[in-house]
Amino acid sequence: MSTAPTPPPEPDTTRIAELAEAGARLLVGTFIDNAGITRVKTVPFDRAGTAARSGIGLSPAFAVMCLDDHVTATGKFGGPVGDLRLLPDLSTATVIDAERGIAWAPLDQYDQELARFPLCQRDVLRRQEQQASELELAFLAAFEIEFTLLTSSGAPVHTGPGYGLGPLLDLEAFALDLLEALATAGVGVGTLHPEYGPGQVEISLAPRTPVAAVDQYVLARLVIGRTARRHGLTVSFAPVTLADEIGNGSHVHFSATQAGHNVFTGGEQIHGLTTTGAQLIAGVVDNSCAAAGVLTPTIASYERLQPGHWSGAYACWGLENREAAVRLIRGSAGTRSASANVEVKSIDGASNPYLVLATILGLGLSGVREERTLCQPVEENPDAIPAQTRADRGIHQLPTSLPDALDRLEQSKVLRSILGEDLVDCLVAVRRHEVDTYTETPMHQRIQLVRDRY
């Protein structure tokens, strides 16, 4: 399972010294597995250089680790034999708590020959970023993070009203501490406010290049979790945390430039799209049903991914249409060259964010390579369109169950080409374990399971 030898760069001793001077005593390294769980390895900071040079051990069985820590198997993964090396990317490391001496870095996966491990999710995204540059495209991306804050008894910290002043006043101390902690960690924040559901809060992050955008998202979730604990609260990013409530999304916005021009504005196609911009959207829309197994991948996801939840339950696109899976955002007049972007709404926080963004960009790039024709936009609520009319227009509901989503993912040639055959097999195996184990479990127990894991 090794690639051509690509040794990691020699650790930057100047950067290590800077982090140590900033107070780093413990390095917390994170990677996201195929169940969307954030896993950690930590080392004393005086070993950071050694870890970045030769790695920290990891069993290849983590490729098929499930949300309940069961280890499933594919034809290639799941046994006790073998080893990988986790190397912290110290170029992106940051001190998140100088007083306690805690630093963070994302972890890359290598084999024992120090060649990139093909299933390294962070590197899968990195490869899509490189392929975009070969097409003379440059992407920026940003995440919106919805999460539920709960008291020690499991009750939501606020009961609304949605976006209300009252919940903000109740959460004022938490919000101010969180903003300070995010700024200390170098996380760019656009907005922070109470959301629609009980206990729900949303933060929108600043745009970054693709790998940096996901690194920032992972770091933001870590900081949110630490801040919540200091306030005696627990936090969940799960798609559903409370029965019969709206659920949490993890929307992704992306923009693309070609020769310095934003491809989602100033063109001659509908709503000002350029040809390349239309092709990018077409690639995502046309394959969004197959992508559901990556974007909405857990047993609770389909409680959220429903019409009427503004979760993007239909495989279509529209200008500012919050019920479409793909939403074109033009931005305000006079700023569109900088602000026009596309939002993919049908994503939740149980997914692996590196694979989410790799999937979105990879599908978009496939639309450019294939010169796909973009379907007509949907300018109304797709669920209000008569079923036969939807069918005639090619508007399809996204999968309504995890088994259906996994079948489509497993059969998708384009997603296998983007993510790799072995990685798709691992993703499917991990999530089929959920189906086989928890389908008959009462709903409240399934919600509890995912609420505590994400």
DRENDREN-819091 format. One record per residue (C-alpha): residue number from 1; y, x, z. Coordinates in steps of 0.1 Angstrom, whole numbers. Layout:
// residues N
+-----+-------+-------+-------+
:   i :    py :    px :    pz :
+-----+-------+-------+-------+
: NUM :     Y :     X :     Z :
...
+-----+-------+-------+-------+
***
This chain:
// residues 454
+-----+-------+-------+-------+
:   i :    py :    px :    pz :
+-----+-------+-------+-------+
:   1 :     0 :     0 :     0 :
:   2 :    24 :    29 :    -6 :
:   3 :    51 :    32 :   -32 :
:   4 :    62 :    64 :   -49 :
:   5 :    75 :    89 :   -23 :
:   6 :   110 :    80 :   -13 :
:   7 :   117 :   100 :    19 :
:   8 :   143 :    84 :    42 :
:   9 :   176 :   102 :    44 :
:  10 :   181 :   128 :    71 :
:  11 :   197 :   112 :   102 :
:  12 :   234 :   116 :   104 :
:  13 :   240 :   137 :   134 :
:  14 :   277 :   130 :   134 :
:  15 :   270 :    93 :   136 :
:  16 :   245 :    97 :   164 :
:  17 :   270 :   117 :   184 :
:  18 :   296 :    90 :   178 :
:  19 :   273 :    63 :   191 :
:  20 :   264 :    84 :   221 :
:  21 :   300 :    90 :   229 :
:  22 :   306 :    52 :   226 :
:  23 :   281 :    48 :   255 :
:  24 :   248 :    42 :   237 :
:  25 :   218 :    48 :   261 :
:  26 :   192 :    24 :   247 :
:  27 :   187 :    17 :   210 :
:  28 :   174 :   -18 :   202 :
:  29 :   159 :   -20 :   168 :
:  30 :   150 :   -53 :   151 :
:  31 :   131 :   -65 :   122 :
:  32 :   123 :  -101 :   111 :
:  33 :    86 :  -108 :   104 :
:  34 :    71 :  -133 :    79 :
:  35 :    72 :  -160 :   105 :
:  36 :   110 :  -156 :   108 :
:  37 :   106 :  -142 :   144 :
:  38 :   129 :  -114 :   154 :
:  39 :   107 :   -86 :   167 :
:  40 :   120 :   -55 :   185 :
:  41 :   112 :   -19 :   192 :
:  42 :   135 :     1 :   216 :
:  43 :   138 :    38 :   223 :
:  44 :   161 :    58 :   247 :
:  45 :   191 :    67 :   226 :
:  46 :   184 :   104 :   230 :
:  47 :   153 :    97 :   208 :
:  48 :   173 :    79 :   181 :
:  49 :   174 :   109 :   157 :
:  50 :   136 :   114 :   161 :
:  51 :   130 :    77 :   154 :
:  52 :   152 :    78 :   123 :
:  53 :   133 :   109 :   111 :
:  54 :    97 :   100 :   118 :
:  55 :    97 :    64 :   128 :
:  56 :    82 :    42 :   155 :
:  57 :    46 :    29 :   151 :
:  58 :    39 :    -6 :   139 :
:  59 :     6 :   -22 :   130 :
:  60 :     4 :   -36 :    94 :
:  61 :   -10 :   -68 :   111 :
:  62 :    26 :   -78 :   118 :
:  63 :    27 :   -88 :    81 :
:  64 :     6 :  -118 :    91 :
:  65 :    18 :  -124 :   127 :
:  66 :    25 :  -161 :   132 :
:  67 :    51 :  -180 :   152 :
:  68 :    27 :  -184 :   181 :
:  69 :    17 :  -147 :   180 :
:  70 :   -17 :  -155 :   164 :
:  71 :   -26 :  -128 :   138 :
:  72 :   -40 :  -145 :   107 :
:  73 :   -53 :  -127 :    76 :
:  74 :   -51 :  -123 :    39 :
:  75 :   -74 :  -102 :    17 :
:  76 :   -54 :   -71 :    25 :
:  77 :   -37 :   -77 :    59 :
:  78 :   -48 :   -88 :    94 :
:  79 :   -72 :   -62 :   106 :
:  80 :   -68 :   -36 :   134 :
:  81 :   -68 :    -5 :   111 :
:  82 :   -37 :    13 :    98 :
:  83 :    -2 :    21 :   109 :
:  84 :    34 :    18 :    96 :
:  85 :    66 :    35 :   107 :
:  86 :    98 :    17 :   117 :
:  87 :   129 :    37 :   110 :
:  88 :   162 :    26 :   124 :
:  89 :   190 :    26 :    99 :
:  90 :   216 :    45 :   120 :
:  91 :   242 :    42 :    93 :
:  92 :   246 :     5 :   103 :
:  93 :   240 :    10 :   140 :
:  94 :   266 :    -2 :   165 :
:  95 :   271 :    -3 :   202 :
:  96 :   271 :   -39 :   213 :
:  97 :   276 :   -33 :   251 :
:  98 :   292 :     0 :   261 :
:  99 :   291 :    -8 :   298 :
: 100 :   253 :   -12 :   297 :
: 101 :   248 :    13 :   270 :
: 102 :   231 :    -9 :   245 :
: 103 :   231 :    -1 :   208 :
: 104 :   215 :   -20 :   179 :
: 105 :   202 :   -10 :   145 :
: 106 :   181 :   -28 :   118 :
: 107 :   146 :   -13 :   112 :
: 108 :   132 :    -4 :    78 :
: 109 :    94 :    -3 :    73 :
: 110 :    77 :    28 :    58 :
: 111 :    41 :    39 :    55 :
: 112 :    28 :    70 :    72 :
: 113 :    38 :    91 :    42 :
: 114 :    73 :    79 :    47 :
: 115 :    74 :    59 :    15 :
: 116 :    89 :    25 :    15 :
: 117 :    64 :    -2 :    26 :
: 118 :    64 :   -28 :    -2 :
: 119 :    64 :   -56 :    23 :
: 120 :    96 :   -44 :    41 :
: 121 :   117 :   -76 :    39 :
: 122 :   149 :   -57 :    42 :
: 123 :   140 :   -35 :    12 :
: 124 :   129 :   -66 :    -8 :
: 125 :   166 :   -77 :    -6 :
: 126 :   178 :   -42 :   -13 :
: 127 :   159 :   -42 :   -46 :
: 128 :   175 :   -75 :   -57 :
: 129 :   209 :   -60 :   -49 :
: 130 :   200 :   -30 :   -71 :
: 131 :   188 :   -53 :   -99 :
: 132 :   221 :   -72 :   -98 :
: 133 :   240 :   -39 :  -104 :
: 134 :   218 :   -32 :  -134 :
: 135 :   231 :   -65 :  -149 :
: 136 :   266 :   -55 :  -139 :
: 137 :   268 :   -81 :  -112 :
: 138 :   280 :   -76 :   -77 :
: 139 :   273 :  -101 :   -50 :
: 140 :   289 :  -110 :   -17 :
: 141 :   272 :  -133 :     8 :
: 142 :   279 :  -150 :    41 :
: 143 :   259 :  -171 :    65 :
: 144 :   269 :  -202 :    85 :
: 145 :   249 :  -202 :   117 :
: 146 :   242 :  -235 :   135 :
: 147 :   226 :  -234 :   169 :
: 148 :   220 :  -255 :   199 :
: 149 :   232 :  -246 :   234 :
: 150 :   210 :  -259 :   262 :
: 151 :   213 :  -259 :   300 :
: 152 :   186 :  -244 :   322 :
: 153 :   170 :  -279 :   323 :
: 154 :   169 :  -281 :   285 :
: 155 :   197 :  -306 :   282 :
: 156 :   224 :  -301 :   255 :
: 157 :   256 :  -286 :   268 :
: 158 :   277 :  -313 :   251 :
: 159 :   271 :  -347 :   238 :
: 160 :   299 :  -349 :   213 :
: 161 :   319 :  -362 :   197 :
: 162 :   311 :  -341 :   167 :
: 163 :   337 :  -314 :   160 :
: 164 :   355 :  -328 :   191 :
: 165 :   381 :  -312 :   213 :
: 166 :   362 :  -322 :   244 :
: 167 :   331 :  -301 :   236 :
: 168 :   354 :  -272 :   227 :
: 169 :   372 :  -274 :   260 :
: 170 :   338 :  -275 :   278 :
: 171 :   327 :  -244 :   259 :
: 172 :   360 :  -225 :   260 :
: 173 :   348 :  -197 :   283 :
: 174 :   316 :  -192 :   263 :
: 175 :   335 :  -193 :   230 :
: 176 :   360 :  -167 :   241 :
: 177 :   334 :  -144 :   255 :
: 178 :   313 :  -148 :   224 :
: 179 :   342 :  -139 :   201 :
: 180 :   350 :  -108 :   221 :
: 181 :   313 :   -98 :   220 :
: 182 :   310 :  -103 :   183 :
: 183 :   342 :   -83 :   177 :
: 184 :   328 :   -55 :   198 :
: 185 :   297 :   -55 :   177 :
: 186 :   317 :   -54 :   145 :
: 187 :   307 :   -89 :   134 :
: 188 :   333 :  -107 :   112 :
: 189 :   339 :  -143 :   122 :
: 190 :   355 :  -169 :   100 :
: 191 :   353 :  -201 :   122 :
: 192 :   337 :  -212 :   154 :
: 193 :   335 :  -249 :   165 :
: 194 :   313 :  -276 :   181 :
: 195 :   292 :  -292 :   154 :
: 196 :   279 :  -327 :   148 :
: 197 :   248 :  -328 :   170 :
: 198 :   244 :  -327 :   208 :
: 199 :   248 :  -291 :   221 :
: 200 :   254 :  -279 :   185 :
: 201 :   278 :  -251 :   177 :
: 202 :   285 :  -234 :   143 :
: 203 :   299 :  -200 :   134 :
: 204 :   307 :  -189 :    99 :
: 205 :   305 :  -152 :    93 :
: 206 :   326 :  -130 :    70 :
: 207 :   313 :  -121 :    36 :
: 208 :   295 :   -88 :    31 :
: 209 :   274 :   -72 :     4 :
: 210 :   238 :   -87 :     5 :
: 211 :   219 :   -63 :    29 :
: 212 :   250 :   -60 :    51 :
: 213 :   254 :   -98 :    52 :
: 214 :   219 :  -103 :    66 :
: 215 :   222 :   -74 :    90 :
: 216 :   254 :   -90 :   103 :
: 217 :   236 :  -124 :   106 :
: 218 :   207 :  -108 :   126 :
: 219 :   232 :   -90 :   149 :
: 220 :   253 :  -122 :   154 :
: 221 :   222 :  -140 :   166 :
: 222 :   214 :  -113 :   190 :
: 223 :   250 :  -113 :   204 :
: 224 :   250 :  -152 :   206 :
: 225 :   217 :  -150 :   226 :
: 226 :   230 :  -124 :   250 :
: 227 :   263 :  -143 :   256 :
: 228 :   245 :  -176 :   262 :
: 229 :   223 :  -160 :   288 :
: 230 :   253 :  -145 :   306 :
: 231 :   266 :  -181 :   309 :
: 232 :   233 :  -195 :   322 :
: 233 :   225 :  -211 :   289 :
: 234 :   197 :  -209 :   264 :
: 235 :   202 :  -209 :   226 :
: 236 :   180 :  -221 :   198 :
: 237 :   185 :  -216 :   161 :
: 238 :   155 :  -237 :   152 :
: 239 :   157 :  -264 :   125 :
: 240 :   151 :  -291 :   151 :
: 241 :   157 :  -287 :   188 :
: 242 :   161 :  -323 :   199 :
: 243 :   140 :  -353 :   187 :
: 244 :   159 :  -377 :   164 :
: 245 :   189 :  -354 :   160 :
: 246 :   204 :  -338 :   130 :
: 247 :   190 :  -303 :   133 :
: 248 :   203 :  -268 :   126 :
: 249 :   209 :  -253 :    92 :
: 250 :   215 :  -217 :    82 :
: 251 :   235 :  -222 :    50 :
: 252 :   242 :  -192 :    27 :
: 253 :   273 :  -188 :     6 :
: 254 :   273 :  -163 :   -22 :
: 255 :   298 :  -152 :   -48 :
: 256 :   294 :  -129 :   -78 :
: 257 :   317 :  -108 :   -99 :
: 258 :   312 :   -93 :  -133 :
: 259 :   336 :   -67 :  -145 :
: 260 :   357 :   -76 :  -115 :
: 261 :   359 :  -113 :  -124 :
: 262 :   345 :  -141 :  -102 :
: 263 :   319 :  -158 :  -124 :
: 264 :   322 :  -192 :  -105 :
: 265 :   358 :  -198 :  -117 :
: 266 :   381 :  -193 :  -147 :
: 267 :   354 :  -200 :  -173 :
: 268 :   350 :  -226 :  -200 :
: 269 :   320 :  -244 :  -187 :
: 270 :   320 :  -275 :  -165 :
: 271 :   341 :  -271 :  -133 :
: 272 :   354 :  -238 :  -146 :
: 273 :   321 :  -219 :  -145 :
: 274 :   316 :  -190 :  -167 :
: 275 :   284 :  -187 :  -187 :
: 276 :   270 :  -162 :  -162 :
: 277 :   280 :  -184 :  -133 :
: 278 :   262 :  -214 :  -148 :
: 279 :   231 :  -193 :  -154 :
: 280 :   230 :  -181 :  -118 :
: 281 :   232 :  -216 :  -105 :
: 282 :   206 :  -228 :  -130 :
: 283 :   181 :  -202 :  -118 :
: 284 :   185 :  -214 :   -82 :
: 285 :   185 :  -251 :   -89 :
: 286 :   155 :  -250 :  -113 :
: 287 :   133 :  -232 :   -88 :
: 288 :   145 :  -247 :   -55 :
: 289 :   114 :  -267 :   -50 :
: 290 :    92 :  -236 :   -51 :
: 291 :   117 :  -217 :   -29 :
: 292 :   113 :  -243 :    -1 :
: 293 :    84 :  -224 :    13 :
: 294 :   108 :  -195 :    20 :
: 295 :   140 :  -214 :    28 :
: 296 :   125 :  -241 :    50 :
: 297 :    93 :  -226 :    61 :
: 298 :    81 :  -241 :    94 :
: 299 :    65 :  -273 :   106 :
: 300 :    97 :  -286 :   120 :
: 301 :   118 :  -279 :    89 :
: 302 :   109 :  -312 :    72 :
: 303 :   123 :  -332 :   101 :
: 304 :   157 :  -318 :    91 :
: 305 :   153 :  -316 :    53 :
: 306 :   158 :  -353 :    47 :
: 307 :   183 :  -373 :    27 :
: 308 :   213 :  -384 :    48 :
: 309 :   213 :  -352 :    69 :
: 310 :   236 :  -332 :    47 :
: 311 :   208 :  -307 :    45 :
: 312 :   206 :  -305 :     7 :
: 313 :   173 :  -324 :     3 :
: 314 :   176 :  -328 :   -35 :
: 315 :   171 :  -301 :   -61 :
: 316 :   204 :  -305 :   -78 :
: 317 :   239 :  -292 :   -77 :
: 318 :   274 :  -306 :   -75 :
: 319 :   310 :  -298 :   -69 :
: 320 :   315 :  -301 :   -32 :
: 321 :   284 :  -323 :   -29 :
: 322 :   270 :  -318 :     6 :
: 323 :   238 :  -338 :    -2 :
: 324 :   229 :  -314 :   -31 :
: 325 :   207 :  -283 :   -24 :
: 326 :   233 :  -262 :   -42 :
: 327 :   270 :  -269 :   -37 :
: 328 :   298 :  -254 :   -59 :
: 329 :   329 :  -246 :   -38 :
: 330 :   360 :  -240 :   -60 :
: 331 :   384 :  -233 :   -31 :
: 332 :   420 :  -242 :   -29 :
: 333 :   443 :  -240 :   -58 :
: 334 :   458 :  -205 :   -62 :
: 335 :   430 :  -188 :   -44 :
: 336 :   400 :  -196 :   -66 :
: 337 :   396 :  -162 :   -82 :
: 338 :   389 :  -149 :   -47 :
: 339 :   373 :  -179 :   -30 :
: 340 :   351 :  -198 :   -55 :
: 341 :   315 :  -195 :   -43 :
: 342 :   281 :  -213 :   -42 :
: 343 :   265 :  -226 :   -10 :
: 344 :   228 :  -231 :    -7 :
: 345 :   223 :  -258 :    20 :
: 346 :   186 :  -263 :    23 :
: 347 :   180 :  -233 :    46 :
: 348 :   172 :  -232 :    83 :
: 349 :   170 :  -206 :   110 :
: 350 :   132 :  -204 :   111 :
: 351 :   133 :  -185 :    78 :
: 352 :   134 :  -147 :    73 :
: 353 :   171 :  -142 :    62 :
: 354 :   163 :  -111 :    42 :
: 355 :   138 :  -130 :    21 :
: 356 :   161 :  -160 :    19 :
: 357 :   189 :  -140 :     3 :
: 358 :   164 :  -120 :   -18 :
: 359 :   151 :  -154 :   -31 :
: 360 :   185 :  -168 :   -38 :
: 361 :   197 :  -137 :   -57 :
: 362 :   164 :  -132 :   -74 :
: 363 :   163 :  -167 :   -87 :
: 364 :   200 :  -165 :   -98 :
: 365 :   193 :  -133 :  -117 :
: 366 :   162 :  -149 :  -133 :
: 367 :   186 :  -176 :  -147 :
: 368 :   208 :  -149 :  -162 :
: 369 :   179 :  -130 :  -178 :
: 370 :   164 :  -162 :  -192 :
: 371 :   199 :  -175 :  -202 :
: 372 :   191 :  -208 :  -185 :
: 373 :   211 :  -239 :  -193 :
: 374 :   226 :  -255 :  -163 :
: 375 :   218 :  -292 :  -158 :
: 376 :   246 :  -317 :  -153 :
: 377 :   261 :  -318 :  -118 :
: 378 :   255 :  -347 :   -94 :
: 379 :   288 :  -362 :   -84 :
: 380 :   274 :  -388 :   -60 :
: 381 :   248 :  -391 :   -32 :
: 382 :   216 :  -383 :   -50 :
: 383 :   196 :  -405 :   -26 :
: 384 :   218 :  -435 :   -37 :
: 385 :   208 :  -431 :   -74 :
: 386 :   179 :  -453 :   -84 :
: 387 :   146 :  -435 :   -85 :
: 388 :   140 :  -439 :  -122 :
: 389 :   175 :  -428 :  -130 :
: 390 :   170 :  -397 :  -108 :
: 391 :   137 :  -390 :  -127 :
: 392 :   154 :  -394 :  -161 :
: 393 :   182 :  -370 :  -150 :
: 394 :   157 :  -344 :  -136 :
: 395 :   169 :  -348 :  -100 :
: 396 :   139 :  -342 :   -77 :
: 397 :   136 :  -343 :   -40 :
: 398 :   127 :  -311 :   -24 :
: 399 :    92 :  -309 :    -8 :
: 400 :    89 :  -333 :    21 :
: 401 :    61 :  -314 :    40 :
: 402 :    52 :  -278 :    47 :
: 403 :    18 :  -280 :    29 :
: 404 :    36 :  -292 :    -3 :
: 405 :    62 :  -264 :     0 :
: 406 :    35 :  -238 :     5 :
: 407 :    15 :  -250 :   -25 :
: 408 :    46 :  -247 :   -47 :
: 409 :    55 :  -212 :   -33 :
: 410 :    19 :  -200 :   -38 :
: 411 :    19 :  -211 :   -75 :
: 412 :    54 :  -198 :   -84 :
: 413 :    53 :  -169 :  -108 :
: 414 :    90 :  -163 :  -105 :
: 415 :    89 :  -160 :   -67 :
: 416 :    59 :  -138 :   -68 :
: 417 :    78 :  -115 :   -92 :
: 418 :   108 :  -115 :   -69 :
: 419 :    91 :  -110 :   -35 :
: 420 :    58 :   -94 :   -46 :
: 421 :    23 :  -108 :   -48 :
: 422 :    12 :   -95 :   -13 :
: 423 :    43 :  -107 :     4 :
: 424 :    39 :  -142 :    -9 :
: 425 :     3 :  -142 :     1 :
: 426 :    13 :  -132 :    37 :
: 427 :    41 :  -158 :    39 :
: 428 :    17 :  -185 :    28 :
: 429 :   -11 :  -174 :    52 :
: 430 :    13 :  -173 :    81 :
: 431 :    27 :  -208 :    75 :
: 432 :    -7 :  -223 :    67 :
: 433 :   -18 :  -213 :   102 :
: 434 :    10 :  -236 :   115 :
: 435 :    -2 :  -264 :    93 :
: 436 :   -38 :  -260 :   104 :
: 437 :   -30 :  -256 :   141 :
: 438 :    -2 :  -280 :   148 :
: 439 :    -3 :  -308 :   123 :
: 440 :   -20 :  -331 :   148 :
: 441 :     2 :  -320 :   177 :
: 442 :    26 :  -346 :   190 :
: 443 :    61 :  -343 :   175 :
: 444 :    78 :  -334 :   208 :
: 445 :    54 :  -305 :   213 :
: 446 :    61 :  -292 :   178 :
: 447 :    98 :  -294 :   184 :
: 448 :    94 :  -275 :   217 :
: 449 :    73 :  -248 :   200 :
: 450 :    99 :  -240 :   173 :
: 451 :   128 :  -245 :   197 :
: 452 :   115 :  -218 :   220 :
: 453 :   107 :  -193 :   192 :
: 454 :   139 :  -193 :   171 :
+-----+-------+-------+-------+
***
